């Protein structure tokens, strides 16, 4: 439980990569020792920036940040650095400590169990590069948990975890008696152990703090926004009536013009009282993904490769799978982490998969969970131009706006966008691209939970061929699936 001792304090903290483009503006927050806090906000509101400021990776543009002296901090990052991919698991865990840890083996065993990688034999001796993307995500999470820090920062920790893995992590955090700040869009997971919300408003660039049950806080925010909306409706009605009267008096001339002038002053005052619409609470509009017309199969399968990750060296075996994926057919590929789902999709796209082949002439829309199919040094605008070189500037900007991608964001490099914004950019590119085949690898990662039903609806109605990998059952069940292949059971 939290106590009254403050462990983190932000005082009038502002941050921006330029002074004209602030992500955070005069943020004031206090986090008490032992508290468990959810950080909420629209994609790009500055959630990950808060973490980087706490860990000293970024410095505030203005204001001060105070961390209780002697406090240790660990963060569950999203990507393992390239220079560490040749580390063994033991070396990787040893690298997160400043000093040599002599009893690290039982610590490794404990955290490996929490993230559900304990079924892999001789895991401590295996190199990081031999693990799948999902398994590497679990190792990153474990590298934060093993430190048992005073301040634990978790960024989307349930990504790539199955139901059992989420349950183990949840219980660990319930029992954890130190400070936890977590960014997540998994409402049920958050509600199990957090009792406070730090809400980042992307419009004002400020923070709002709430105490209590996660769902109650979300409901409180929703009710407040509805009150603000109703206030605007009343003001707009009053303004409209006053404008009619002011125009009437102005046309009469004489002393009535003075009355009209005073009424216009009152109208300006009422306009200032209107509450700005909060962009962060907008959900992307319903959309459809147009498809390339196909009169022939999209993909022909004859086998799939299975990675037997419980072996020390990670053996691979082929399993027969005769299937032809055609227009309007949706294929779900499931199975545990490390069995080869992402590898299968990547080899299919790059043409090196010996057991499956995309037919010539198919336009492929590929959603990689790490977004590496996009050039991070290109602007978001250029990504959309590449998706459809024949689209006009107006068409590109109209599609971008549907996905809450502003003109300012279009001018930014992809690498400077948040992961959630990169995900929405990928879907915007599909709308322009009109693919005949969609290949989606964990498309819910980093996406705001408000957007997920809209995306699911678009995928459900997609009339091209589609291959989907997703661990989020609630998302998948909203989408029509015509065929499923479970790599763990085939």
WOHUBEL-V55271 format. One record per residue. RES is the residue in one small letter. SS is DSSP state (a for helix, b for strand, c for the rest). BURIAL is I if it has 24 or more other ideal C-beta (glycine too) atoms within 12 Angstrom, else O. Layout:
RES,SS,BURIAL  RES,SS,BURIAL
This chain:
x,c,O  x,c,O  x,c,O  x,c,O  x,c,O  x,b,O  x,b,I  x,b,I  x,b,I  x,b,I  x,b,O  x,b,O  x,b,I  x,b,I  x,b,I  x,b,I  x,b,O  x,b,O  x,c,O  x,c,O  x,b,O  x,b,I  x,b,I  x,b,I  x,b,I  x,b,O  x,b,I  x,b,O  x,b,I  x,b,I  x,b,I  x,b,I  x,c,I  x,c,I  x,c,I  x,b,I  x,b,I  x,b,I  x,b,I  x,b,I  x,b,I  x,c,I  x,c,I  x,c,I  x,c,I  x,c,I  x,a,I  x,a,I  x,a,I  x,a,I  x,a,I  x,a,I  x,a,I  x,a,I  x,c,I  x,c,O  x,c,O  x,c,O  x,c,O  x,c,I  x,c,I  x,b,O  x,b,O  x,b,O  x,b,I  x,b,O  x,b,I  x,c,I  x,c,O  x,c,O  x,c,I  x,c,I  x,b,I  x,b,I  x,b,I  x,b,I  x,c,I  x,c,I  x,c,O  x,c,I  x,c,O  x,a,O  x,a,O  x,a,I  x,c,O  x,c,O  x,c,I  x,b,I  x,a,I  x,a,I  x,a,O  x,a,I  x,a,I  x,a,I  x,c,I  x,c,I  x,c,O  x,c,O  x,c,O  x,c,O  x,c,O  x,c,O  x,c,O  x,a,I  x,a,O  x,a,O  x,a,I  x,a,I  x,a,O  x,a,O  x,a,I  x,a,I  x,a,I  x,a,I  x,c,I  x,c,I  x,c,I  x,c,O  x,c,O  x,c,I  x,c,O  x,c,O  x,a,I  x,a,I  x,a,O  x,c,I  x,b,I  x,a,I  x,a,O  x,a,I  x,c,I  x,c,I  x,a,I  x,a,I  x,a,I  x,a,I  x,a,I  x,a,I  x,a,I  x,a,I  x,a,I  x,a,I  x,a,I  x,a,I  x,a,I  x,c,I  x,c,I  x,c,I  x,c,I  x,c,I  x,b,I  x,b,I  x,b,I  x,b,I  x,b,I  x,c,I  x,c,I  x,c,I  x,c,I  x,c,I  x,c,I  x,c,I  x,a,O  x,a,O  x,a,I  x,a,I  x,a,O  x,a,I  x,a,I  x,a,I  x,a,O  x,a,I  x,a,I  x,a,O  x,a,O  x,c,I  x,c,O  x,c,I  x,b,I  x,b,I  x,b,I  x,b,I  x,b,I  x,c,I  x,c,I  x,c,I  x,a,I  x,a,O  x,a,I  x,a,I  x,a,I  x,c,I  x,c,I  x,c,I  x,c,I  x,b,I  x,b,I  x,b,I  x,b,I  x,b,I  x,c,I  x,c,I  x,c,I  x,c,I  x,c,I  x,c,I  x,b,I  x,b,I  x,b,I  x,b,I  x,b,O  x,c,O  x,c,O  x,a,I  x,a,O  x,a,O  x,a,I  x,a,I  x,a,O  x,a,O  x,a,I  x,a,O  x,a,O  x,a,O  x,a,I  x,a,O  x,a,O  x,a,O  x,a,O  x,a,O  x,a,O  x,a,O  x,a,O  x,a,O  x,a,O  x,a,O  x,a,O  x,a,O  x,a,I  x,a,O  x,a,O  x,a,I  x,a,O  x,a,O  x,a,O  x,a,I  x,a,O  x,a,O  x,a,O  x,a,O  x,a,O  x,a,O  x,c,O  x,c,O  x,a,O  x,a,O  x,a,O  x,a,O  x,a,O  x,a,I  x,a,O  x,a,O  x,a,I  x,a,O  x,a,O  x,a,O  x,a,I  x,a,O  x,a,O  x,a,I  x,a,O  x,a,O  x,a,O  x,c,O  x,c,I  x,c,O  x,c,O  x,c,I  x,a,I  x,a,I  x,a,I  x,c,O  x,c,I  x,c,I  x,c,O  x,c,O  x,c,I  x,c,O  x,c,I  x,c,I  x,c,I  x,c,I  x,c,O  x,c,I  x,c,O  x,c,O  x,c,I  x,c,I  x,b,I  x,b,O  x,b,I  x,b,O  x,b,O  x,b,I  x,b,I  x,b,I  x,b,I  x,b,I  x,c,I  x,c,O  x,c,O  x,c,O  x,c,O  x,c,I  x,b,O  x,b,I  x,b,O  x,b,O  x,b,I  x,b,O  x,b,I  x,b,O  x,b,I  x,b,O  x,b,I  x,c,I  x,c,I  x,c,I  x,c,I  x,b,I  x,b,I  x,b,I  x,b,I  x,b,I  x,c,I  x,c,I  x,c,I  x,c,I  x,c,I  x,c,I  x,a,I  x,a,I  x,a,I  x,a,I  x,a,I  x,a,I  x,a,O  x,a,I  x,a,I  x,a,O  x,c,O  x,c,O  x,c,I  x,c,O  x,c,I  x,b,I  x,b,I  x,b,I  x,c,I  x,c,O  x,c,O  x,c,I  x,c,I  x,b,I  x,b,I  x,b,I  x,b,I  x,c,I  x,c,I  x,c,I  x,c,I  x,c,O  x,c,I  x,c,I  x,c,O  x,c,O  x,c,O  x,c,I  x,b,I  x,a,I  x,a,I  x,a,O  x,a,I  x,a,I  x,a,I  x,a,O  x,a,I  x,c,I  x,c,O  x,c,O  x,c,I  x,c,O  x,a,O  x,a,O  x,a,O  x,a,I  x,a,I  x,a,O  x,a,I  x,a,I  x,a,I  x,a,I  x,c,I  x,c,I  x,c,I  x,c,I  x,a,O  x,a,O  x,a,I  x,a,I  x,c,O  x,c,I  x,b,O  x,a,I  x,a,O  x,a,I  x,c,I  x,c,I  x,a,I  x,a,I  x,a,I  x,a,I  x,a,I  x,a,I  x,a,I  x,a,I  x,a,I  x,a,I  x,a,I  x,a,I  x,a,I  x,a,I  x,a,I  x,c,I  x,c,I  x,c,I  x,b,I  x,b,I  x,b,I  x,b,I  x,b,I  x,c,I  x,c,I  x,c,I  x,c,I  x,c,I  x,c,I  x,c,I  x,a,I  x,a,I  x,a,I  x,a,I  x,a,O  x,a,I  x,a,I  x,a,I  x,a,O  x,a,I  x,a,I  x,a,I  x,a,O  x,c,I  x,c,I  x,c,I  x,b,I  x,b,I  x,b,I  x,b,I  x,b,I  x,c,I  x,c,I  x,c,I  x,a,O  x,a,O  x,a,I  x,a,I  x,c,O  x,c,O  x,c,I  x,c,O  x,c,I  x,c,O  x,b,I  x,b,I  x,b,I  x,b,O  x,c,I  x,c,I  x,c,O  x,c,I
